[in-house]
Amino acid sequence: MDKILEALVSSSHPLTVKRAIVKKVTEAAEKEVTEEQCQALYHLTTRLILLGEDAFQRQVGLQVQEAYARYHRDEFARFFSKEYVLGLLQQGYGSLDRRDPAILDFLHGSLRLLISCPAVLEMAPLLQTEVLRIICERPEPATCAKLATILTDFPQCVPREKAGVLFCQQLVRTFAYFHCPATEERELREYVTQVTRVSVLLQGIWKAEPATLLPSLQEVFAIISSTDPSFEPSIALASLVQHIPLQMITVLIKSLTTDQNVKDASMTQALCRMIDWLSWPLANHVDTWVIALLKGLAAVQKFTILIDVTLLKIEQVFNRLWYPIVRQGALVVLSHMLLSFQHSPEAFHLELPKPNEEKIKFVLNQSAWTSQSNSFASGLLKITGKSETGKTGLVNLGNTCYMNSIIQILFMATDFRRHVMSLHLNGSNTLMKKLQLLFAFLAHTQRAAYSPRSFLEVSRPPWFTAGSQQDCSEYLRFLLDRLHEEEKTLSALQVTSSKPEPATTSAETLQAATSQPVADMPTHPAPVAAKGDGRTLVERMFGGRLSTTIRCLQCHSLSEKEEPFTDLSLAFCPSMSKCHGPTDEHKSSSSVGPCQGAVNGGSESSEGSVKEGAGTGMERPVVEPTLSVPDLVDYFLAPEILENENCYFCERCASLQRAKKVMQVVMAPEYLILTLLRFSYDATCHVRRKILDNVGIPLHMSLPLRQHGISASSSFSTAATSSSSDSPDSGENLAKKLKPSQKEDGMTENRRNSETNDSDSEMLSVPYVLSSVVVHSGMSSESGHYYSYGRNASSTDGYVAHPCPKDLESSSLSESSTATQEEMGCAGNKSMDWFLFNDSRVSFTNFESLQNVTSRFPKDTAYVLIYRKQEVSGQPGNSGPVVNGSRLSGEPPLQKELMDAITKDNKLFLQEQELNARARALQATSASCSFRPNGSDDNEPPGSCGPSGGGGGGGFNTISRLVF
């Protein structure tokens, strides 16, 4: 059997064949096998485990050895004899050195196979001697950690009595050599884990054998009081402090400070190294021991030591205040050192580091009452303060992540937020007032997460079922439409009022505030927002206009219609999403070809810029380029032929005719909202499915814009032609509209003859920069989870608009300028520039993480994107709302009504925290409790809906915060 197994693992047979044969070999263990065969198999499997060439051979060795040891326990006990174990520990195995951790892993695994056999007890004296010898050789942390694991699982192998005292002393001495040269996070985590494992072993020995504790502490003091300049003990010794009973402080400190054999130099060195232990984040009570020693030295009037240590270490202790995970202990020690140093101001006149403004803000945020934690509380019971980002999360009220994500991206729309915050609204019943209050709490509350329950009640669409997951895009359109209609109604009431209200009434102040200009649009002659233009805040921030032009291919008559929009719904090309089965519900035509303007390898694909014609009989290979947002915009604006079932009814011809339809943006919004239509209808299964295509998200993009004053026939003639190769559209993929005003109700279609042909027009390219993205995690619009990425996008990011080349008029992104755009947008990739909003949790992230989210988590796809329009070079800018005739470049001042509400809630929050802390303190001594934080939602996707997901600052698990 051993020969077959040996030949098998080294053969070139497929892995599946090898595994099948190995399975037969392990099943044969249940049958009767001679002792000779067992011994041969044990030798072979040991060689595979220790010297296997790859993971497969080692796995086979472990699997076969475990099977045969289970059914032939006595034979394995005779194989794994004391002599065999002694040879492994003293001589190694083959090319493996005796100190190799693999030897200890094999020893541990073999002991587990014999855990209920008398052989383990017979081997215990041998192992007690050997582990003491190994520890005296000062092994590496990895070897010590593996040895600690063996001794924890098999306590009968721990040395006893005098040997036990010597073992503990030598283990403490070995701790002093646990230095960590690693700088990578993974290596640091391993190092901390290894140190913790060995310290837990010592704790167990001290509890089982109390006589070993005092000699161990004496060894610790001997190490840290050494004045040998060539030896610097490891800071890992601090991990032992938390295992020393606090009841021993008085006795030990008194013994140390009154011992005449301890020289002042040794005491100074020991105290300095104990202060160094404040940098170790995983040890409790270090500050308690340091202060106790300081007080003990003062009691015996050893002032020289106190002065020397204070002047030598006070700056180092001060620097530890920058690290939240060790700040609490450092602050206690610093306070004691400064308050007790009363004979001279020298300690206060040191050249301490002078932090910049950003560090001061950071420390103020971390030092708030709500950011402090009780070191005596367990990790789950600590009061969690506001995120280190300074941003506020939103509590999930039961599948309300769709609302939370939309609120956060609107809050990150800087100019919109500032306009909302600058409004003077006396009435508290309007939706805009509720939004203003919510924005104020997001900006100024001390809570880590705010509960938007009151806003949910007034903003939830009537057809949304409470407690069920909803479509965030549908909610966004409903919310903007409500705000728009509300402002229009208040404006109409103000106009028709017989007696105008004073300037402070809600209707008039809302009208006055929302009539202020937002940006001077350079893309058309008319001003964007002249005073009294009648446009609402939603229109000025998110409103654009889309022109739809249809030309009859029979009589060449032209029809043009303009419509307002607040977001563009971008369908996927059927050829791009056909692998998912259904075609998009908004693009019902079955003959739509590849995307226009497709990008491949940094250049535009000419084959991808023309749609395949229905009935042409031409077969062309379909190029599948990488999809990006500009590709979907190109597809949305691409010309198309209306024919077959989608023929156009021409009034001049009085019949259905083939026609060409062209859509063009004639007014660009300040904030461009793009919704990716990811949910498609599967006609065969009669279900809605999600399109999981990974869409590239550029930091900068351009939107082609037709100038006002250019005739439709002129712009139509310059659009992409090739009518025979275009395909129809159902017409359902139109921009979502605001409800039209009275002006818009009276708008009529303009019909012209094709003979009127103006001069060629130039399309303007309006630059945009990415502001925020909502990501949907899941497979259906009725389930899953929403979270969002956001940044503070300014209207002045140095992006310069340029006219579109004629051959790229319908393209939303000029590929020739892509590199320049990405260079100018490098600021968007800063690690502290982007934020990840995931219900209650807010964390720092970067643009690269946003770009790669679908690659890492295939079910997490970008759904709603907001782009901020950039100022054009040479045109007057617009960076904020206008209040009292002056433009605000920063956040508007908080109004008294809002400030009072926030102050009241912050006081209530502090009272809640204090009461909770007292209640937890009373319960901590009687029972431990665990809880699941609020905000659990939906199905807990990789985007993190539950308490285990997501990043977050602080805690002992945040290895990047360790201070070495």
N, C-alpha and C positions, 0 to 999 in steps of 0.2 A: 504493500500500500504506500509506503514512504517513497519507493522508487517511482511509482506512478505519479504521485503528487509532485515530486521534485522535477520530473521530466515535464509535467504539465505546466507548471508556473514559468518555466524557462522556454517553453515552446512558442511558436509564432501563430498558434491558433487564435481565432477571434475571441474577444473577451467574453462574449456570451457563451461560447462553447466551454471556455475555461470555468466560468462560474457554474455552469450546469454540472460539470464533472466534480467540482469542489463540493457542490451540494450533495452529490452521491456519496462522496468520501465521508462527509460529516454525518450523513444518515447511517452509514455503516458503523458508526461508533456505538450504536445501540446493540449491535450484534456482539457475539463473543469474539475477542481478539486475544492472541497470545501476548504474554508479557514482553517478549522480544519485539513483537511488532509495535506494541505501545511505546517501548523505550526508543525504538527507531523513529517513530512519529514525533515523540516529544523532542528529540534532538533536532530533527528537521524543522519542526515548527519554531523552536527556539532560534535557530539560525535565520529563519525567514523573518521573525519578529525583530531581531537585533541587527541583522545585516542585510535585510531585504533591499533589493535594488530600487524598488518603487513602492508606492502606497498599496498597490494590488497585492504584491507578495507579502507585505506586512499584515494586510487585512486577512489574507488566507491563513497565515500562520496563527493569528489570534483566534480566528474562527474555528480552525481544526483543533487547536490545542484546547480551547474551552470545551468543545464537544467531547473529546476523548477524556479530558480530566473529569468531566461531570459523570460519565458512565464507568470510568475506571479510576476511581479516586485513589485507591491503594497503590496502584502502579505509578500514578503521578507523584504521590507522596514519597515513594522510594526514589523516583527520578530527582525530585526537588529536595535533595538531602542537605544536611548541614554542611557537608564538605563541598557540595556543589555551590551553595549560597556563599560560603566563605571564599571560594575561588573567584566567583563573580565580583565580590566586593573588594577583594585584595589584588586581583590580577586582571580584572576586566574580562572581555570576551572577544576573541579574535582581534580585530583591528580597533575595537572600542576600548578606550581607556577606562579604568575603574571609576573615574570621576564623572564619566559621561552620564547625563540625566536619564538616558535610555535604559541604563542598567537598573536604576531605581524604579522606573516605570514597569519594567519586566518583573522586578521583585514584588512590587505592589500588586500587579495583576495575578501573579502566581499565588501570593498569600490569600488573595480573595477567593481563589479557586479552592483553597484548603481551609477556609475560614472556620469550618465546623470540625476539623480534624485535630486529633491530639498532636499532630506534627507541628502545628503552629506553636503550641505551648512548649514543646521540646526545643524549638528553635529560638524562643524568646531570649534566653540568656546570651546566646551567640549574637543576636541582633542588638541587645543592649550594649554589649562591648563594642560592636562595630560602629554603631551610630555615634558613640562617644568619640571613637577614633576619627571618624569622618568629620565631626564638628571641630575637633582640635586642629584639623588641617585647613581651617578657614575657607570652606567652599564658597562658591558663587551663590548669589541669591536664588537662582533657578534651582540649584541642587538642594539648597536648604529648604526651599518651598516644597519640593517633592518629598524630601525626607520628613518634613512636618506633616504632609498628607498621610504618609505611611503610619507615623506615630499617632496621629489623630484617629485613624481607623483601627489601629492595633495598639491600644494603650499598654498592653502587657509587654511591649517591646521597649518602653521608655525606661531608662536606667532608674534604679531605686536607691533610697537611703543615701549614703555618702556619694556613691556614683551619680545619683540624681542631683545632688547639690553641685557637684563638679560639672555635670552636663549643663545645668542652667547657667552657671558662671561662664562656661566656654561658649554657650550659645549667645549670651549677652556680648561677650568679647567679639564673637563673629559678626554681630549686628554692627559693631563699630566699623567694619570693613565693607558695609553695604553701600558703596558709592554708586551713583547713577550718572554715567556720562551721556546717556541717551537724551536726545532732544525731540524725537518724533513722538507724536501722541500715542501711537500703538505701543511703542517701547516703554513709555512712561506709565501707561496703564498696566503693562505686565509687571513693571518694577513695583508699583504700589500694591498690586495684588500679591506679589511674592512676599513683600515685607509684612503685609497684613496677615497672611497665612502663618508666618513664623511667629508673629507676636501673639496670635490666638493660641498657638501651641503652648507658648510660655504661660499664658493666662491659665490654661487648663492645668498645667503642671503645678502652678502656684496654688490653685484651688484644691487640687488633690493632695498636694504635699506642702502645707503651709511653712514647713521648716526650710524650704528652698527659697522663700521670698526675700528674707533679709540678706542672705549672702549675695543674692542676685542684685539687690539694690546697692550693696557695698561695691560690687563690681562695676555697676553703672557709674557711681561717683568716682571710683578710681580711674575710669576711662576719661570722663569729662574733666577731671581735675588735673590730668597729665599736662605737664609743661614742656613736653618733648616737642620741639618745633618741627620735627620731621613727621609727626603723626597728627592727623586731623580726623577725629571720629566722625562717622556719618551722622547726618541729621535724622536718619531713620530711627535712631534711639528714641526719638520723641514718641514713636508709636507705642512704646512700652508704658508711657506715663499714664495713659487712660486706664490701664489695668491695675494700677496701684491703688489700694483702698484709701479713700480720703481720710479715714479715721487715723491713719498712721502719720499724717502730716506733722502734728505737734511733736510727737516723739522723735521722728526722724530729724526734723529741723533743729530741735533742741540738741540732739546728739551731735549733729554736724557742726553747729555754731559754737559749741562748748568744748569740742575735741581739740586739745592742745597740740595734737600731732598734725593737724591740718594747717599748713602754712597759708599765709595771706595770698601769696601768688597762686597757689592751687585753688583756693576758694574763689578768687577773682576769675580764674580761667573757667571754673565750673559754672559760675553764675553767668558769665558771658555766653557759654555754650547753651545753657538752658534758655537764655533769651533768644538765641538763634533758633531754638525749637519752635518759636512762635510762627516760623515760616512753614511748618509742617501742617497741612490742613486736615489731616485725618486723626489728629490726637486731641482729646478733650483734656481740660484741667491743667494745661501747661501754664496758663496765666496764674492759676491758683497756686501752683507750686513756686513759681517765680516770686510772686508777691509775698508768700509765706517766708521764703528765704530772705528777701529784702527786709522784712519786718524782724526776722530772727537775728540778722546781723546788726540791725539798729538796736535791738534789745541788749546785745552784748557790747554795744558802743564801738563796733568796727566800722567807723565812719569813713576811713580811708578807702576801704573796699567799695563802699557805696558811692563815694565821689568818683572814683576811677571808672567804675562800671557805668554810672549814669552818663558821664561825659563821653565815654567810649561808645555806648550803644544807643543813646537816645535818638540819634538821627536815623539809625537803622530801624528802630521801632516805629518812628514816624513814617518812614517809607512804606511800612507794611499796611498803613491805613488805606493805601490805594487799592488793595486787593480785598474785595468784599468777603471772601471765604475765610480770611484770617483776621479781618479788621476788628472783630469783637474782642478777641484776646489781646491784640496789640494795643487797642484803645485803653483797656483796663490797666495794662502795665504802664503805658505812657502817662496816663493820668496820675497813677501812684508815684511814678518817678518825678514828675514835675511838681506835684503838690508837696512831696516830702523834701524836695531840694530847696530849702528855704533860707539857707545861709548866704546864698549868692545868686545873682541873676544870670550867671554864666550859662546855665543850661538853656535859658530862654533866648540867648543872644547868638545861638549857633546859626550858621548859614544853612538854613533848611531850604529844600527845593521849593521854587516858586512855580506853582501850577499855572497853566494857561486857562483861558476862560472856559474852554470845553471841559477840562478836567474839573474845574470848580462846579460847573453845572452837573457833571456826572456824579461828583461826590455829594452834592446837595440832594440829588435825587435818591442816591443810595442811602443817605443818612437820615432820610425822613423817618418819622416814627413808624410808619407802616412798613418801612423797609427793614426794620430791625427784627432779629430773630432771637428766640430764647435758646441758649445753648443747652439747657437742661431738658428741652423738649425733644421728642423723637422727630425723625425727619419728616414724617407725614403730618405731624401736628404743628409744624412751624408755620408762622404767619407769613404768607407769601406776599411780597410787596409788588409794586408796579414793575412792569418789564423794564429791563435796562435800556430798551430803545426809547423810553419816554412816551411811547404810544399806549393807548388804552384799547383793550380787547372788548368784545361784546359777548355777553352771556347768551348761550344757546337756550332758547325757551321751548325747545321741543321741535326739532326739525326746522329751525329758523335760520340755518346757515345761509339759505338763499338770500334772506334779507340782510344778514350781517355782512356778507361779502359785498353787496351793493352799497350799503351805507359806508363801508370803509373806502371803497374806490371813489365815491362821491366826496367823502371827506378829504381824500388825497388830491382831488381836483382843486388846486390851491385857489385859483381865482374865483371859482364858484363858491368855495367855502368862505372866502373873505367877503364876497358880496352878501351871502346869507347872514354872516355874523354882523355885518354893518347895517342891516335893516333895523329900523325902529318900529317894532310891531307891538302895539299896546294890547291888542286882542290875543287871548291865549287859546282860542278855539280853532285857529287856522292850522292847516297842515304845515305851512311854512314856519309858523311859530314853533311847532313841535320839532321840526327839523333843526331850527336854530338852537333850541334848547339841547337837543341831542348832540349837535356839533360842539356846543359849549362844554358839555360834560366830557366828550371825547378828548377835548383839548386840556381841561383843567381839573378833572377829578383825581382824587388820590387812590381810587379803587384800581385794582389791576384789570378788572373787567366791569363794564357798566351794563345794567339790564335795560334793554330798550323796550320794555313791555308796553309803556304808554304809546310809543310811536308805532309799535306793531298793531295795536288796536285800531289806530286811525288810518294807517296806511295799507293794511292788508286788503287786497281786492275781495269783493263780496263772494266771488265764486271759489276762493281759496279755502280749502278745508283746514281748520285749525289742527295742528299736530302732524300734518302730512307734508312730505317734501314737495316743493313747487319749483317752477322754472324761474330762475333769477332774472332772465332776460324779459320775461313777461312782467315780472314785478317791477323792473326798472322802467319799462315803458308806461306801466300804469302809474307809477309814482311821478314821473316827469309830466305826464298828461294831467294828473290831478293838480300839481303845482301850477302848471300853465293855465288850466281852466279857472283855478281859484283866483289867480292874479287878474285874469281877464274880467272875471265877475266883479271883483272889488273895484277895478278901474271903471267898469261900466256903471256901477252904482255911484261912484264919485262924480262921473260926468252928468248923470241924470238927476243928481240930487239938487233940489231947489235951493237949499241952504248949505253951502259948502262948510264942512267941518273945519275946526282950527287945524293948524299945521301939524299938530301932534296926534291927530286921529290915525287909527290904524290904516284906513283905506288910503288916505292921502299920503301918509309917509311911505306906505308900500309902493304907491305909484311913483312918488318922487325918487325913492331909492332905486327902484328897478328901471327907471328911465335914464339912468346914468350910462355913459358910453363904456363899453367893455374893451373894444379894440377897434382901431381904424383899419378897415380892410383895404389893403392896397390892390386887391384883385378886381375891383370894379369901381366905377366913379362914385356911386352912392355911398354915403357914410354908413358904417355898420350900425352905429347906435347914437344917433343924434338925440338930443334931449327932446322928449315928447314924441318920439317916433312910434310910440304905442306898442312896441315889442316887449314881451314879458322877459323875465330873467332867464327862464328856460330856453326861450327862443334865442336870446343873445348869447347864451353859453353853449347850447347844444344844437341849436336850430341851423339847418342848411336848406338849400333848395335844389331840387333835381328836375331837370328838363327831359321830357320824353318826346321824341320826334319820330313820326311815322310817315314814310314816303310810299305812296302807292306805286308799284312797279309797272302798272298798266297805263295810268294817266299822269303819273309823276306829280300828283298833288301832294301837298305837304301839310301835316297836322302837328302842332306843337302844344304841349301842355306842361306847365310848371307846377310842382307840388312841394310842399315843405316836408322835411324829414328830421327826426332826432337821432336815428340810428340807421345804419345800412346793414341789412341782413344778407350775409354772403353765403351763397350756396357752393357746394363742392361740385367740381366737374364729375359727371357720371363715370368717366373713364378712370378717374382717380380713386373713386370709392366703390367700383364695381366688385372688388374683392370682398366687400362686406354684404353683397347680395342686393339690397334694395337700392333704388335711385332716390335722390333727395325729394322730399315731399313738396318742396317749393320749386323744383325744376322737374315738372312732370313729363316734359318731352323726352322721348327715348332716344333721340338721335343727336344729342349734344356731344360734341367731340372734346378733344383735349383743351385744357385751359389756355387762354391767350396770355401772351407776355410771360410764358413760363421761363424760369431761370435755370440754367444748367451750366455749371462750370464757369460762372462769372460772365457769361455772354447770353444774349437773347436767342432763343431757338426760333428760327423762322417757321419751321414746320408746326410748332406749337402755337403760332399766332393766328391760325386760321381754323375755323370749325369745319368738321366734315359735313358735306352736304347730304341731305336725304335724297336718295334715289339717284345719286351720281354714278353709282356702280364702280367707283374708284376704291381700291384697297391700298391703304398705306400703313406702314408699321407705326404703332402708337408708342411715342416716346413718353416714358413715365418720369418726369422730372420731380425733383424735390419740391413739395408744395410750400408756399410761403403766403403770408397775408397779402402782399402786393399781387400775387397770382390770383387770389380770390377776388380782389378788387378789380383787377383787369377783366376777369370773367364776368363780374357783375355789370361792368360798363361796356362790355364787348357788343358790337352790332350783331343783330340776328335777323334771320329771314322768317317772316310769318307766312306759313304755307300749310297745305294739307288741312288737318283739323284746326289749325290755328290761323287760318286765313283772316285777313283784315277786311272789315266791311267799309268800303270806300263810298262816301256820300256822293262824290262826283260820278263814279261809275254805277252807283246804286246797286252794287253786288259785292260778293266776297272776292277779294283779289289778293295775290301775293304782294307782300309789302316788306319793307326793311324798317326795323325799329332801332333807334339809337338813343341811349340814355347818357346824359352829361350833367355833371354838377355845375351849377351856375352861381352858387353861393356856398362858400366853405364855412363850416361851423368852427367856433373857437375850440370846442372839444369834440372830436370825431369819435363816435361810438360805433364799433363794429361788432356784430354778432355773427358767430360762425354757426351756420345751420347744421349741427352735428346729428340731429335726430331725424332719421329717415324712415319711410314707411315701406315695409316688406309686403308686397302685394300677394306673394305666395303664402306666407304665414300669417298675414293680417296682424302684424305687430310692428311697433316702432322700435327701431334699432339705433344704436349709436355708431357714428362714423369715427373710428379711432385713428384716422390719419394724423401723422405728426406734422403739424404746420409750423414752419419757421416764422419766428416773430422778430422782425427787425427793430432795432432801437429807433431808427429814423426811417421815415417813408414820405413819399410825396403823393398828393392827390391832384389829378388833372382837373383844371377848372376852366370853363368857357366864360370869357368876359361878357358882361352885360353890354348890349349895344351891337353885338355881332348877330347877324341874322341866322336863323336856324338852317336855311338852305346852304349858307356859306360853311357853317360848321359841319353840316351834314355831308357836304361834298368832300371834306378833308378827312372824314372818318374812315376807318378801315373798310375796304370794299370786298370784292370776291363774293358777290351775292349767291353764286351757284354753290358755294361751299359753306354757307351759313346754315344754321339749323334753328328751329323754332323754339319758342319759350312759351310757357303757359301764361305768363304775365303775372303770376302770383308772387314772384320774388321782387316785389316793389319795396321801396323804402317805407318804413313805418312812419305814419304821419301824425302830426298834431291835429287836433280838430281845427278846421280852418276858421279864420275870423270873417267878419262881414265882407272885407275886401276880397278875401280868397273865395267866398261864396259867389261873388260876382265875376270871378275870373272865367273867361271863355276861351275856347280853343281857337288859335289863329291858323287859318288855312291860307296857303300861298301857292302860287303856280311855280313850277320848277324853273321857268324862264328867268325869274328874278334871281340873279346870282351875284352876290357881292364879291369883293376881293377876299383872298385867302386870309383866314384869321389865325392868330397865334393862341395856343392853349397855354395858360399859366400853370406852373407846377407849384402847388402850395405845400410848404414843408411842415411836417408834423414830427413830434417826438413822443415816444411811448410814456404814458403816465401810469397806467395800472392795467391789470389783467385779472379776470375771474377765471379760476380753474374748476372744472367739474371732474370729480372722481367717481367713477361708477359706470354702469352700462345702460342706464335709463334715466330719462328726465324726471321720472317719478320716484327715483331712489338715488342713493349715492351721497355725495357730500360736496359742498362748495367751499373753497377758500380763495384768497386773493393775494396778489402781489401789488405793491404800490410804491411810488416814489414822489417826491415833491418836484414835479416837472415845471420848470419856468418857461415863460414865453420867449425868453432871450437866452438861447443856448448856442448862439453863434452859427445857426444854420441859415444859409442864404438861398432864397428862392431864385429859380432860373426858368426861362421859357422852355416848354417841352419841345424837343425836336419834332419835326413834322411826322417822322416815321414812328414816333413813340407817343403820339398824342393821347392814345387810349391807355397807355401804360402808367401804372401808379407808382412805379419806381424806376428811375433811370439807372441802368446797371453801370453805366460809365462813371457814375458818381458814388457808387456804393462804397468803395474803399474810403473816399473822402468823408462820407457820412459816418461810417463806423469810427473813423479816427476822431471826428468831432464829437461823437457820442461816447467816447471812452469813459467820460465821467459817469455814465450810467452804469458802469461795471464795477464801481467802487463797492467794497464790501459793506460799508455803512450807509450806502445811498438807497438801498432797496429794503423794504419791510415785507415780512410774510404775516398776513393776518389770517389766523385760523381760530375763529370764534374767540374764546377767552384768551388765547395765547397770541402774543406778538413777538417776533424775533427778527434779528437782522438777517439779511440774505444778500444775494448779488444777482446781477443780470444773467450770469452764466447758469445759475441754478434754475432760473425761470426758463431759459432756453432749453435746458436738458430735462425738464420735469417729465415730459412724455417719454423720453428715452429711458429714464429710470423707472417710471411707473406708467406702463402702457395705458392704464385706464384713466389716468389724470391728463386731461386735455384742456387747452385754452378754449374758452367759450365766449366771453365778452371782453373786448379790449377797448381802452380809451386812449386816444392820442391827443396831445395838446398841440395846437397850431403855434408855429414859431413866427417871430417877427421877421419881416423882410428888410434886408439891408437898405438903408436910406429912407425908410419910412418911419413916422413917429411911432413910438412903442406904447405899450399899455400893460402895465404890470400889476394893477390892482384896482379895487373899487374906488369910487369918488365919494368922499364924505365931506360935506360943508365946503365944497369947491376945491378941495385938495385931494390928490391921489395918494392912496396908501401904498407904500412899498412893502409893508410888513403886515402882521396880523392886526386887525382893527381892535381898539380898546374894548374890553368886556363891559357890556352895559350893566347898570346897577341891578336890574331885575334878575339878570342871568347870574351875576356875581353872588347875589343873596341866595339864590337857589343852590348854587354849587357849594357855597360856604356852609349852608345848612346841612347838605348831604355829606360833606366831608366830616363835619362834627359828628353826625350820626354814625358814619363809618368808623370813626375812632372809638366811639362808645361801644359799637358792636364788637370791634376787635378786642377791646379791653374786657368786656363781659365774657367773650369766648375764651380769651386767654385764662381768665380766672376759673372758668368752668373746666377747661382742660387741665389746669394745674391741680384741681381737686380730684379729677378722674385719673390722672397719670399714675398716682400711687396705688390705685386699686385695680385698674385694668387697662390694658392697651386696646386701642381701637384703630380701625382702618376705615377709610372712606374712599369713595370714588368722586373726584372733583366734578363740579358742575360743568356742563358743556358737552357731555357725551351725546353723540348724535349719530343717527343714521347707521351706516354699516362699518364704521371705522376703517376707511380706506387708507392707502399709504400717505395721503395728505394729512393724516392724523385727525381723528375725531375724538379719540379716547385719551385717557390720561397718560398712556405710554408713548404716544407719538409726539413728533415735533421736536424742534430744538428748544432751548430755553436756558436761561442763564443760571449759573450758580450751582450750589450743591456739591457734595463730595464726588459725584460722578463726573463733574466737569473737569477733565484732566488738564485742559488748557489753562485753568486758573491756578494750578499748583505753583507754589513758589519754592524754588530750590536755590 
